């Protein structure tokens, strides 16, 4: 019998599906969009080349076609979802690159029309902690009063050496300050982390989660490092062949991490979702549902839950 508080299935962690169904009393879909933003560590503002693992689309592989309007992107993906669930609600997810990296007037031109789309109940904005100006914060605060807003901040790791290696180009202090500024305005914060970054130990990955658990955040996305073709990360891998986590190692680390995360924090993602055609390693990531099932099995085997070791 599953006694985990935030679950209505066999899951022993706080899934996004459970959270949305509980909050909105409906099936909710995130529709990934590509608004054509850049990044400050691509254009030379804080760095060049971007994060070493980023593909040319900047995490936008599963978003819409950047050549299409936001409305067309939204409707194309919505139609596919609609065939499976005719009565779903939608969250517009601005996913590719840094989605607050533009003047506020430009942001308004992109975000405001989306609020008028049928059955859109919220907006998720993926960005960097160094790319939200005070003027932007004021706008986000206003947006938060009119829709269900979530800001997704990339952190990836708290290890400064790793952060430099992957070319993040912002400090942990900058990240922490932005979390505080967003929460002062009652804006939901979801943090992205990556397991398996080059040369990181299991202890490093657990320390990142321990740190996040002390902050006022509402969600976490756990990714497995994907080595994608034609990236600086692929070049580094082919030169040094750093250790890539096996599926068993990844599952062990994720379950250990979940045990250290407060139960009320929503787990928005728990594995990677790479494009098989672009993936170099690890190939086991392609079988996403197998990874998810094996995480569930390991939690049952240990008879453990999210937050069990707090």
Backbone bond lengths (Angstrom), bond angles and torsions (degrees), N, CA, C in turn:
res aa  C-N    CA-C-N  psi(-1)  N-CA   C-N-CA  omega(-1)  CA-C   N-CA-C  phi
1 X - - - 1.477 - - 1.531 109.21 -
2 X 1.335 116.13 123.63 1.463 120.48 -179.20 1.527 109.14 -81.09
3 X 1.325 116.15 117.41 1.463 120.08 -178.94 1.530 112.38 -106.34
4 X 1.339 116.42 11.92 1.460 118.14 178.96 1.522 109.07 -66.92
5 X 1.310 115.88 130.11 1.476 122.43 -170.50 1.530 112.94 -60.29
6 X 1.345 117.04 -41.61 1.464 120.59 -172.95 1.527 111.61 -99.80
7 X 1.318 116.51 55.86 1.466 120.06 -179.92 1.517 110.37 -154.35
8 X 1.325 114.83 142.12 1.467 119.87 172.34 1.530 109.56 -121.29
9 X 1.350 115.87 16.22 1.468 122.52 178.05 1.525 107.48 -132.42
10 X 1.341 115.67 -159.27 1.471 119.48 177.90 1.528 111.91 -84.10
11 X 1.332 118.22 1.08 1.467 121.19 -177.78 1.527 110.17 -68.67
12 X 1.320 115.15 141.70 1.456 121.04 -179.70 1.529 111.03 -110.33
13 X 1.303 114.89 19.87 1.462 120.64 173.35 1.523 108.48 -138.84
14 X 1.325 116.62 165.85 1.465 123.48 -170.94 1.528 109.57 -83.86
15 X 1.309 116.50 92.29 1.464 120.45 -174.56 1.532 111.67 -77.44
16 X 1.321 114.43 155.15 1.462 120.22 177.77 1.523 110.80 -65.29
17 X 1.318 116.81 -37.73 1.463 120.45 179.85 1.529 110.35 -60.55
18 X 1.325 116.62 -44.40 1.468 120.45 177.83 1.528 110.21 -62.17
19 X 1.328 116.13 -44.91 1.466 120.48 -178.42 1.526 111.13 -59.67
20 X 1.335 116.96 -48.31 1.465 120.27 -178.68 1.531 111.69 -65.06
21 X 1.319 116.65 -43.67 1.476 119.47 -179.52 1.524 111.39 -62.77
22 X 1.328 116.44 -37.29 1.454 120.96 179.51 1.524 111.22 -71.19
23 X 1.331 115.99 -40.80 1.465 120.54 -175.88 1.529 112.13 -77.38
24 X 1.334 116.96 -42.29 1.464 120.35 -172.88 1.536 113.59 -108.71
25 X 1.336 116.46 -2.97 1.465 120.62 179.46 1.526 111.38 55.09
26 X 1.325 115.57 39.30 1.463 120.62 -175.19 1.524 109.12 -163.25
27 X 1.325 116.50 158.79 1.454 121.21 168.50 1.525 107.45 -70.89
28 X 1.336 116.36 131.35 1.467 120.99 -178.09 1.522 109.09 -123.43
29 X 1.323 116.09 133.38 1.463 121.91 178.84 1.518 110.63 -113.76
30 X 1.329 115.26 140.27 1.460 119.70 170.60 1.526 107.80 -95.16
31 X 1.311 115.29 127.29 1.463 120.01 179.42 1.525 108.45 -106.74
32 X 1.331 115.86 113.12 1.459 121.42 -175.66 1.521 111.52 -76.88
33 X 1.336 114.80 130.55 1.463 121.42 -175.84 1.523 110.17 -126.36
34 X 1.324 115.10 150.95 1.465 121.44 178.09 1.523 108.31 -121.60
35 X 1.338 115.47 106.85 1.469 120.17 -176.45 1.530 112.65 -94.79
36 X 1.335 116.69 6.53 1.456 119.88 174.38 1.516 115.12 78.50
37 X 1.325 117.58 25.74 1.465 120.49 178.33 1.525 110.67 -73.12
38 X 1.340 115.27 162.60 1.461 121.23 171.94 1.527 108.60 -107.27
39 X 1.349 116.92 -160.93 1.463 122.76 178.02 1.524 109.20 -140.97
40 X 1.332 117.02 147.29 1.465 119.12 178.56 1.525 113.28 -69.49
41 X 1.347 117.29 -17.69 1.461 117.49 176.03 1.531 111.42 -99.45
42 X 1.342 115.08 14.13 1.468 120.89 170.40 1.524 109.74 -107.64
43 X 1.340 115.23 -43.87 1.474 119.06 -171.05 1.527 114.40 -88.00
44 X 1.347 116.37 2.73 1.456 118.92 176.71 1.518 114.76 97.54
45 X 1.333 118.46 -4.84 1.464 120.81 179.50 1.529 111.04 -60.98
46 X 1.329 116.58 -49.04 1.465 120.04 174.49 1.527 111.96 -119.89
47 X 1.320 116.19 -15.56 1.461 120.62 -179.79 1.516 110.31 -174.51
48 X 1.321 115.66 -179.95 1.469 120.47 178.09 1.521 109.15 -131.26
49 X 1.317 114.79 156.55 1.459 120.06 175.73 1.514 115.03 89.41
50 X 1.337 117.85 -17.58 1.461 120.20 -178.71 1.519 111.87 74.31
51 X 1.329 116.75 179.48 1.464 121.08 175.39 1.529 108.50 -64.09
52 X 1.319 117.04 143.44 1.469 119.62 -169.90 1.526 113.30 -67.19
53 X 1.337 117.62 -17.79 1.468 120.12 -179.12 1.521 112.67 -93.99
54 X 1.323 117.93 -8.78 1.466 121.14 -173.12 1.525 111.90 -73.00
55 X 1.325 115.44 132.65 1.459 120.72 174.04 1.523 109.40 -75.40
56 X 1.306 115.61 174.22 1.470 119.98 -178.98 1.532 112.01 -61.34
57 X 1.333 115.98 -25.61 1.468 119.30 -178.98 1.528 111.80 -86.96
58 X 1.336 117.53 -3.53 1.464 120.44 178.58 1.514 113.20 58.99
59 X 1.329 116.89 53.70 1.478 123.44 179.90 1.518 112.71 70.40
60 X 1.320 116.59 16.88 1.463 119.27 -177.88 1.513 114.77 -100.84
61 X 1.351 117.01 18.42 1.464 119.99 -176.45 1.523 112.87 -57.60
62 X 1.328 115.72 -34.82 1.459 118.94 -175.41 1.521 112.02 -103.88
63 X 1.313 115.52 11.97 1.457 120.24 174.39 1.518 109.96 -87.58
64 X 1.312 114.69 -174.10 1.450 119.02 178.13 1.520 111.02 -76.09
65 X 1.317 114.93 177.80 1.453 122.00 177.49 1.529 108.60 -76.44
66 X 1.327 116.54 120.26 1.466 120.65 -175.10 1.530 111.87 -61.68
67 X 1.345 116.24 -20.05 1.472 119.97 178.79 1.527 111.83 -76.22
68 X 1.327 116.16 -17.43 1.472 120.41 179.22 1.525 110.43 -89.82
69 X 1.315 116.18 158.16 1.470 120.41 174.00 1.523 108.98 -65.68
70 X 1.335 116.19 159.38 1.461 120.56 177.66 1.526 110.19 -58.69
71 X 1.319 116.10 -40.64 1.472 119.68 -179.82 1.517 111.73 -62.25
72 X 1.337 116.49 -42.81 1.465 119.68 -179.89 1.527 110.35 -66.84
73 X 1.343 116.52 -43.17 1.467 120.10 176.46 1.521 110.25 -56.40
74 X 1.316 115.64 -48.27 1.460 121.74 -177.19 1.528 111.06 -60.11
75 X 1.317 116.00 -49.65 1.472 120.05 -176.31 1.522 112.42 -67.29
76 X 1.325 117.57 -34.68 1.470 120.85 178.81 1.517 110.67 -62.37
77 X 1.334 116.18 -47.13 1.473 120.06 -179.17 1.532 110.51 -72.94
78 X 1.316 116.17 -37.72 1.458 120.72 179.50 1.529 111.21 -59.53
79 X 1.331 116.91 -41.09 1.468 120.56 -179.38 1.525 111.26 -60.70
80 X 1.337 115.94 -39.26 1.468 119.70 178.60 1.531 110.20 -64.46
81 X 1.317 116.72 -42.58 1.465 121.04 179.00 1.532 111.17 -65.97
82 X 1.313 114.34 -37.66 1.468 121.12 -173.33 1.528 111.68 -63.19
83 X 1.326 116.45 -29.42 1.467 119.89 179.71 1.527 111.05 -66.24
84 X 1.332 116.74 -32.41 1.468 120.69 -179.46 1.521 111.51 -84.65
85 X 1.341 115.59 -45.07 1.472 120.71 -177.78 1.523 108.78 -131.73
86 X 1.305 116.06 105.62 1.471 119.73 -172.77 1.521 113.19 -76.66
87 X 1.334 117.30 -16.73 1.465 118.87 -174.01 1.531 112.15 -115.48
88 X 1.336 117.16 25.06 1.459 120.62 -177.90 1.522 113.01 -76.04
89 X 1.327 115.09 161.29 1.465 121.91 171.75 1.530 107.39 -110.24
90 X 1.347 115.70 165.97 1.461 118.74 -169.57 1.522 113.05 -130.85
91 X 1.321 113.99 144.78 1.460 121.95 169.76 1.518 107.58 -118.94
92 X 1.318 115.93 124.62 1.462 120.96 178.05 1.521 108.21 -78.84
93 X 1.329 115.98 121.77 1.460 121.00 -175.30 1.523 109.49 -112.44
94 X 1.323 116.21 106.55 1.463 121.30 176.55 1.526 107.17 -83.94
95 X 1.330 114.74 103.50 1.461 121.23 -163.34 1.521 114.19 -105.49
96 X 1.310 117.77 -42.27 1.469 120.31 -168.81 1.529 112.11 -75.39
97 X 1.315 114.98 126.18 1.465 123.55 177.95 1.528 113.33 59.68
98 X 1.369 117.20 -141.72 1.474 120.94 -169.31 1.525 109.89 -108.56
99 X 1.331 116.29 102.73 1.465 121.47 -164.70 1.524 115.60 -88.74
100 X 1.336 116.29 12.63 1.474 119.46 168.06 1.526 109.86 -120.56
101 X 1.314 115.98 10.58 1.465 120.85 -174.23 1.532 110.44 -89.21
102 X 1.343 114.05 70.83 1.467 121.56 -179.44 1.524 107.50 -170.45
103 X 1.334 117.96 161.14 1.474 119.45 174.54 1.531 110.82 -58.32
104 X 1.313 116.26 149.38 1.462 121.17 -176.90 1.525 112.10 -57.14
105 X 1.316 117.17 -38.13 1.466 119.34 179.41 1.531 111.05 -59.67
106 X 1.341 116.25 -38.98 1.464 121.29 177.38 1.528 110.29 -65.99
107 X 1.335 116.36 -41.50 1.469 120.13 178.51 1.523 110.88 -60.87
108 X 1.327 116.26 -42.13 1.471 120.40 179.20 1.528 110.94 -61.83
109 X 1.315 116.56 -39.75 1.473 120.19 179.95 1.528 111.52 -64.16
110 X 1.325 115.95 -28.87 1.468 120.53 -179.70 1.525 111.88 -85.69
111 X 1.341 116.59 -46.20 1.464 120.27 -172.56 1.526 114.69 -81.42
112 X 1.323 117.10 -40.13 1.467 119.89 -172.01 1.531 113.76 -58.94
113 X 1.345 119.88 -44.74 1.469 118.68 -179.52 1.530 112.92 -60.48
114 X 1.344 116.91 -31.55 1.463 120.81 -177.34 1.523 111.83 -63.17
115 X 1.324 116.53 -32.33 1.465 120.48 -179.92 1.522 112.46 -61.96
116 X 1.322 115.97 -21.01 1.466 120.50 -178.03 1.526 112.79 -91.84
117 X 1.320 118.10 -7.82 1.464 120.43 179.33 1.536 109.22 -66.30
118 X 1.330 116.11 147.00 1.464 121.29 -178.60 1.533 111.97 -58.12
119 X 1.330 114.99 132.23 1.467 123.26 173.30 1.527 114.76 63.05
120 X 1.330 117.30 19.27 1.471 119.73 173.39 1.528 108.15 -83.46
121 X 1.326 115.17 121.36 1.469 119.66 -177.03 1.525 112.23 -109.03
122 X 1.337 116.46 -7.21 1.454 117.88 -177.97 1.511 113.35 -170.44
123 X 1.332 114.21 172.70 1.462 122.04 178.38 1.526 108.39 -133.58
124 X 1.325 116.09 132.46 1.461 122.07 170.34 1.524 108.37 -109.31
125 X 1.319 116.51 132.31 1.462 121.30 -176.52 1.523 108.85 -123.34
126 X 1.327 116.85 114.73 1.462 121.46 176.97 1.519 109.01 -87.50
127 X 1.330 116.07 130.23 1.464 119.03 -176.47 1.526 110.17 -156.54
128 X 1.329 114.83 -174.53 1.457 122.91 178.29 1.529 109.68 -110.23
129 X 1.324 117.54 150.91 1.470 118.85 -178.81 1.522 113.94 -67.54
130 X 1.332 117.32 -17.85 1.468 119.95 179.86 1.528 112.65 -95.43
131 X 1.324 116.95 10.98 1.465 120.42 -172.79 1.523 113.88 -124.51
132 X 1.329 115.88 27.80 1.466 120.40 175.93 1.532 107.80 -124.42
133 X 1.321 116.43 106.07 1.462 120.80 -179.48 1.527 110.18 -75.82
134 X 1.321 116.31 167.58 1.470 119.80 176.79 1.519 111.21 -61.71
135 X 1.333 116.39 -37.81 1.467 119.90 176.91 1.520 110.36 -63.85
136 X 1.311 116.13 -40.47 1.465 120.88 177.16 1.528 110.44 -64.16
137 X 1.322 117.22 -40.99 1.472 120.81 177.32 1.527 111.21 -58.23
138 X 1.329 116.14 -41.30 1.474 120.01 177.94 1.520 110.91 -61.71
139 X 1.335 115.59 -41.81 1.471 119.44 179.29 1.534 110.55 -66.99
140 X 1.328 116.66 -43.91 1.461 119.88 179.46 1.524 111.19 -61.91
141 X 1.321 116.05 -37.02 1.457 120.83 177.61 1.534 110.67 -61.54
142 X 1.321 115.90 -41.80 1.464 120.81 176.96 1.530 110.69 -66.58
143 X 1.329 115.95 -42.87 1.473 121.04 179.22 1.522 110.62 -61.21
144 X 1.304 115.97 -38.35 1.460 122.19 -178.63 1.526 112.42 -63.49
145 X 1.333 116.85 -24.70 1.468 120.41 178.71 1.530 111.24 -80.65
146 X 1.340 116.26 -14.83 1.465 120.09 -174.06 1.529 114.44 -111.52
147 X 1.315 116.59 -11.95 1.465 119.53 179.24 1.521 108.62 -154.65
148 X 1.335 116.99 172.98 1.460 120.63 177.80 1.527 107.82 -84.76
149 X 1.313 116.23 99.39 1.458 122.29 -173.35 1.531 111.15 -100.47
150 X 1.322 115.28 136.66 1.458 121.65 173.55 1.525 108.70 -133.23
151 X 1.326 116.15 130.49 1.457 120.97 174.81 1.522 108.20 -102.83
152 X 1.325 115.94 125.47 1.458 121.76 179.21 1.522 108.66 -103.09
153 X 1.330 115.70 116.27 1.458 121.56 -178.03 1.528 110.88 -104.55
154 X 1.325 115.99 128.81 1.454 119.69 173.40 1.521 109.97 -78.41
155 X 1.316 116.70 126.40 1.461 122.24 171.69 1.522 109.08 -118.84
156 X 1.338 115.53 -52.57 1.465 126.42 177.01 1.528 112.90 77.20
157 X 1.339 118.24 -48.30 1.464 121.27 -179.47 1.521 109.44 -160.90
158 X 1.341 116.57 154.73 1.462 119.15 173.14 1.528 110.79 -96.84
159 X 1.338 117.06 -2.66 1.458 121.56 -179.49 1.528 109.52 -77.03
160 X 1.330 115.92 113.25 1.463 120.91 -174.50 1.526 112.29 -62.10
161 X 1.322 116.28 -37.89 1.467 120.54 179.86 1.530 110.48 -63.69
162 X 1.334 116.02 -44.03 1.465 120.21 177.89 1.521 110.60 -65.51
163 X 1.319 115.80 -41.58 1.465 120.32 -178.90 1.529 111.52 -58.59
164 X 1.320 115.99 -39.47 1.467 119.90 176.99 1.520 110.76 -68.57
165 X 1.324 116.59 -41.28 1.462 120.96 -179.82 1.525 111.61 -59.92
166 X 1.335 116.19 -41.19 1.468 119.03 -177.38 1.528 112.56 -87.26
167 X 1.342 116.62 1.58 1.474 122.55 173.82 1.524 113.39 67.05
168 X 1.348 116.44 41.89 1.462 119.63 178.22 1.532 111.85 -67.90
169 X 1.331 116.85 -37.92 1.474 121.86 175.30 1.530 114.02 64.81
170 X 1.319 116.86 28.66 1.473 119.61 167.71 1.519 107.80 -145.69
171 X 1.316 116.66 159.61 1.465 120.96 -176.18 1.522 111.67 -94.77
172 X 1.316 115.22 164.20 1.464 120.86 174.54 1.524 109.93 -65.36
173 X 1.319 116.48 -35.69 1.466 120.91 178.27 1.531 110.86 -61.53
174 X 1.330 116.32 -42.17 1.469 121.52 177.42 1.529 110.25 -60.11
175 X 1.331 116.39 -43.76 1.462 121.38 178.70 1.529 110.82 -60.84
176 X 1.323 116.08 -47.97 1.464 121.01 -176.67 1.537 111.10 -63.15
177 X 1.328 115.73 -40.25 1.469 120.29 178.23 1.526 111.40 -62.09
178 X 1.332 115.94 -41.83 1.469 118.91 -178.39 1.528 111.24 -68.93
179 X 1.325 117.41 -38.24 1.472 119.55 175.07 1.530 109.26 -57.47
180 X 1.317 116.82 -44.78 1.478 121.09 -179.70 1.523 111.51 -62.61
181 X 1.332 116.70 -44.33 1.470 120.71 -179.05 1.527 111.49 -63.59
182 X 1.317 116.33 -40.60 1.471 119.94 178.97 1.529 111.01 -67.61
183 X 1.315 116.50 -41.92 1.460 119.78 -178.05 1.529 112.15 -71.38
184 X 1.331 116.96 -30.39 1.467 119.82 174.18 1.523 110.86 -59.08
185 X 1.321 115.09 -27.82 1.474 121.35 179.71 1.526 111.71 -98.31
186 X 1.330 115.77 10.11 1.469 121.89 177.33 1.530 112.69 63.25
187 X 1.333 116.45 29.78 1.464 121.45 178.44 1.519 109.08 -93.07
188 X 1.323 116.40 131.13 1.466 121.64 -179.68 1.529 110.66 -66.26
189 X 1.343 114.80 139.47 1.466 120.99 -178.95 1.532 110.00 -123.73
190 X 1.330 114.71 128.40 1.468 121.81 173.05 1.524 107.11 -117.84
191 X 1.323 116.86 135.36 1.469 121.31 -175.44 1.529 110.44 -113.83
192 X 1.337 115.18 134.21 1.464 121.43 176.78 1.530 109.99 -93.52
193 X 1.325 116.40 132.24 1.466 121.00 171.27 1.527 108.82 -129.12
194 X 1.336 115.62 156.85 1.464 121.04 179.99 1.521 109.33 -124.21
195 X 1.326 115.52 126.44 1.464 121.12 171.93 1.529 109.23 -90.37
196 X 1.331 115.75 146.60 1.459 120.08 175.56 1.513 114.71 87.30
197 X 1.336 117.83 15.31 1.464 119.83 176.38 1.532 109.16 -61.20
198 X 1.341 117.57 149.73 1.469 120.50 -173.29 1.529 113.39 -51.70
199 X 1.324 115.32 127.43 1.468 124.93 173.13 1.524 113.86 71.52
200 X 1.335 118.45 3.52 1.469 118.69 176.60 1.526 109.82 -76.85
201 X 1.332 114.74 144.92 1.456 121.25 176.25 1.531 109.58 -93.93
202 X 1.310 115.34 168.25 1.466 119.96 174.51 1.526 109.83 -58.05
203 X 1.335 116.56 -39.39 1.462 120.88 179.00 1.526 111.28 -60.00
204 X 1.337 117.12 -41.00 1.468 120.94 176.75 1.527 110.65 -57.09
205 X 1.325 115.53 -46.12 1.469 120.26 -175.93 1.529 111.22 -67.94
206 X 1.322 116.48 -37.72 1.470 120.20 176.83 1.523 110.62 -69.23
207 X 1.323 117.17 -36.07 1.466 120.42 179.33 1.529 111.60 -64.46
208 X 1.338 116.37 -36.02 1.468 119.99 177.42 1.528 110.27 -60.96
209 X 1.332 116.26 -43.84 1.469 120.58 179.56 1.525 111.41 -69.10
210 X 1.326 117.01 -40.46 1.475 120.35 177.95 1.528 110.55 -58.80
211 X 1.320 115.88 -41.35 1.464 120.68 178.23 1.527 111.03 -63.94
212 X 1.328 116.86 -47.83 1.472 120.20 -178.44 1.521 111.52 -62.53
213 X 1.301 116.66 -32.08 1.456 120.11 -178.55 1.526 112.54 -66.43
214 X 1.333 117.03 -16.50 1.475 120.62 178.05 1.532 111.69 -87.79
215 X 1.327 117.54 -8.54 1.460 121.00 -176.18 1.525 111.41 -98.42
216 X 1.313 115.26 159.22 1.464 121.47 177.06 1.528 108.79 -84.50
217 X 1.336 114.58 79.07 1.469 120.04 177.11 1.522 108.84 -119.59
218 X 1.329 115.65 157.92 1.466 120.47 -174.71 1.527 113.08 -106.37
219 X 1.331 116.06 -16.14 1.456 118.01 -178.17 1.515 112.20 -158.66
220 X 1.334 115.18 159.72 1.468 122.80 176.75 1.521 108.62 -134.25
221 X 1.332 115.25 141.65 1.457 121.85 170.02 1.518 107.83 -113.87
222 X 1.322 116.23 119.42 1.464 121.22 178.07 1.527 108.24 -101.56
223 X 1.315 115.93 121.07 1.459 121.95 178.19 1.524 109.51 -112.44
224 X 1.317 116.34 152.87 1.456 121.21 165.12 1.524 106.79 -97.36
225 X 1.325 116.59 137.34 1.457 120.58 179.55 1.528 110.84 -57.25
226 X 1.313 115.60 125.11 1.473 121.30 174.19 1.523 108.45 -105.26
227 X 1.304 116.24 127.12 1.466 120.32 172.83 1.521 106.91 -91.57
228 X 1.319 114.95 110.94 1.466 121.89 -173.64 1.528 109.48 -103.61
229 X 1.320 115.33 146.10 1.471 121.12 179.38 1.530 111.31 -57.65
230 X 1.318 114.77 146.86 1.474 122.50 174.19 1.520 113.03 60.30
231 X 1.317 116.85 37.75 1.471 121.73 174.12 1.527 108.57 -121.18
232 X 1.343 117.31 158.01 1.467 119.17 174.07 1.532 112.13 -57.78
233 X 1.337 116.73 -30.11 1.463 120.09 178.22 1.529 111.12 -64.09
234 X 1.330 116.60 -40.11 1.470 119.29 177.42 1.525 110.05 -62.20
235 X 1.322 117.00 -42.09 1.472 120.53 179.18 1.527 110.78 -61.39
236 X 1.361 116.18 -43.45 1.455 120.84 178.79 1.531 110.64 -62.69
237 X 1.320 116.08 -41.58 1.462 120.89 -178.35 1.526 110.70 -64.63
238 X 1.321 116.66 -43.88 1.467 120.34 -178.28 1.526 111.78 -70.49
239 X 1.315 115.88 -21.40 1.464 120.46 178.24 1.530 111.49 -85.64
240 X 1.345 116.72 -42.60 1.461 120.12 -171.17 1.531 114.40 -115.08
241 X 1.332 117.42 -14.41 1.468 121.94 -179.88 1.528 112.33 45.39
242 X 1.366 114.20 52.67 1.462 119.79 175.18 1.530 109.62 -60.93
243 X 1.308 115.92 158.32 1.469 120.25 -176.38 1.532 111.40 -67.06
244 X 1.319 115.92 129.74 1.463 122.39 173.44 1.530 107.33 -103.64
245 X 1.317 116.51 129.53 1.467 119.93 -178.12 1.520 111.89 -56.72
246 X 1.329 115.67 136.41 1.464 119.57 169.59 1.526 108.51 -74.57
247 X 1.307 116.45 165.63 1.468 119.62 177.87 1.527 110.50 -59.57
248 X 1.326 117.12 -39.96 1.463 121.50 -178.69 1.532 110.70 -65.28
249 X 1.329 116.26 -41.37 1.470 119.95 178.21 1.528 110.63 -64.65
250 X 1.328 115.64 -42.62 1.468 119.82 -179.24 1.529 110.65 -61.94
251 X 1.315 116.73 -46.52 1.468 121.18 -179.10 1.525 110.58 -61.25
252 X 1.317 116.84 -43.60 1.470 121.45 178.75 1.534 110.53 -59.61
253 X 1.331 116.90 -44.94 1.471 121.28 -178.92 1.526 110.77 -66.69
254 X 1.334 116.96 -44.61 1.473 120.41 -178.71 1.529 111.08 -61.33
255 X 1.311 117.13 -44.43 1.467 119.76 -179.85 1.530 110.05 -64.40
256 X 1.327 116.71 -41.28 1.473 119.90 175.22 1.528 110.94 -60.56
257 X 1.331 116.59 -40.18 1.474 120.40 178.60 1.522 111.17 -65.22
258 X 1.323 116.55 -44.94 1.465 120.00 -179.58 1.528 111.64 -59.17
259 X 1.314 116.68 -36.18 1.463 120.38 179.30 1.526 112.59 -64.97
260 X 1.346 116.03 -17.81 1.468 121.48 -177.35 1.531 113.38 -102.75
261 X 1.328 116.78 1.96 1.470 121.34 -176.18 1.526 109.87 -103.66
262 X 1.326 116.65 133.19 1.472 120.79 178.36 1.529 110.42 -53.45
263 X 1.318 117.91 136.08 1.466 121.14 -175.28 1.522 114.39 -58.14
264 X 1.351 117.74 -29.68 1.476 119.39 -176.82 1.520 112.86 -77.93
265 X 1.332 117.90 -12.93 1.474 120.69 176.90 1.527 108.71 -74.12
266 X 1.329 115.98 127.67 1.470 120.80 -176.83 1.530 110.02 -81.67
267 X 1.328 115.51 132.89 1.466 121.04 177.06 1.542 107.28 -91.06
268 X 1.316 115.18 99.46 1.463 120.19 -175.79 1.526 112.80 -75.08
269 X 1.294 115.97 -27.69 1.467 121.00 179.67 1.515 108.13 -155.18
270 X 1.346 114.75 147.69 1.460 117.47 -175.58 1.525 111.95 -134.34
271 X 1.326 116.60 3.06 1.452 121.06 174.11 1.526 108.67 -157.17
272 X 1.313 115.99 169.26 1.464 119.84 178.87 1.508 111.78 -80.40
273 X 1.312 116.46 170.73 1.463 121.63 -178.64 1.533 108.77 -146.20
274 X 1.348 117.12 61.04 1.467 119.44 -172.96 1.526 113.00 -77.31
275 X 1.321 114.37 162.32 1.467 121.03 173.07 1.529 107.33 -75.68
276 X 1.343 118.43 116.39 1.478 120.43 -176.89 1.528 113.13 -55.69
277 X 1.317 117.12 -31.54 1.472 120.60 -178.18 1.523 111.68 -70.63
278 X 1.335 116.94 -23.79 1.463 120.99 -176.78 1.523 113.24 -103.75
279 X 1.324 116.90 -7.78 1.463 120.99 -173.02 1.526 112.12 -80.79
280 X 1.337 115.70 129.95 1.467 121.63 173.73 1.528 109.02 -93.78
281 X 1.318 116.59 -54.52 1.473 123.41 178.22 1.529 108.68 -151.84
282 X 1.345 118.45 155.68 1.461 128.53 -9.40 1.533 110.71 -85.06
283 X 1.306 116.71 136.93 1.476 120.32 -175.69 1.530 112.13 -68.55
284 X 1.342 117.05 -21.23 1.469 118.65 179.57 1.527 112.22 -65.75
285 X 1.345 117.15 -18.50 1.464 120.74 -179.96 1.524 112.70 -64.72
286 X 1.318 116.73 -21.72 1.479 120.80 -176.34 1.531 110.41 -63.01
287 X 1.331 115.90 -33.29 1.473 119.88 -178.82 1.528 108.90 -90.32
288 X 1.326 115.29 72.99 1.466 122.32 -173.48 1.526 112.82 -57.41
289 X 1.330 116.52 -46.52 1.465 118.92 -175.39 1.524 111.65 -69.15
290 X 1.329 116.50 -28.51 1.455 120.21 174.43 1.520 111.18 -64.27
291 X 1.333 116.15 -40.73 1.468 121.13 178.05 1.533 109.80 -65.09
292 X 1.334 116.52 -46.58 1.467 120.75 179.30 1.528 111.02 -59.08
293 X 1.325 116.02 -44.88 1.465 119.81 -179.46 1.524 111.96 -64.59
294 X 1.328 115.70 -38.24 1.465 119.34 -179.18 1.530 111.50 -70.09
295 X 1.331 117.34 -31.44 1.472 120.24 174.23 1.532 109.42 -64.86
296 X 1.334 115.93 -44.73 1.473 120.07 177.48 1.533 111.14 -59.19
297 X 1.335 115.80 -44.42 1.469 120.43 -178.22 1.529 111.52 -63.48
298 X 1.344 115.90 -39.73 1.465 119.63 -179.61 1.528 110.68 -66.88
299 X 1.329 116.44 -36.55 1.469 119.53 178.65 1.529 110.77 -67.57
300 X 1.316 116.63 -37.84 1.469 120.71 176.93 1.530 109.72 -67.15
301 X 1.332 115.18 -44.23 1.466 120.55 -179.96 1.531 111.31 -57.84
302 X 1.333 115.54 -41.35 1.474 120.21 179.31 1.533 112.10 -82.62
303 X 1.331 115.38 -10.82 1.474 121.64 -171.11 1.523 110.96 50.90
304 X 1.334 114.28 55.12 1.458 120.71 -175.35 1.516 111.04 -125.11
305 X 1.342 116.36 170.97 1.461 122.85 -176.00 1.528 109.70 -145.22
306 X 1.321 115.63 165.81 1.467 119.31 172.11 1.528 108.64 -60.61
307 X 1.325 115.34 128.10 1.464 120.53 178.99 1.516 114.28 85.44
308 X 1.323 117.87 6.91 1.475 120.47 -174.13 1.523 113.47 -63.50
309 X 1.326 116.81 -25.87 1.471 119.18 -175.62 1.518 113.07 -106.83
310 X 1.324 116.60 20.80 1.481 119.60 177.05 1.532 110.21 -88.34
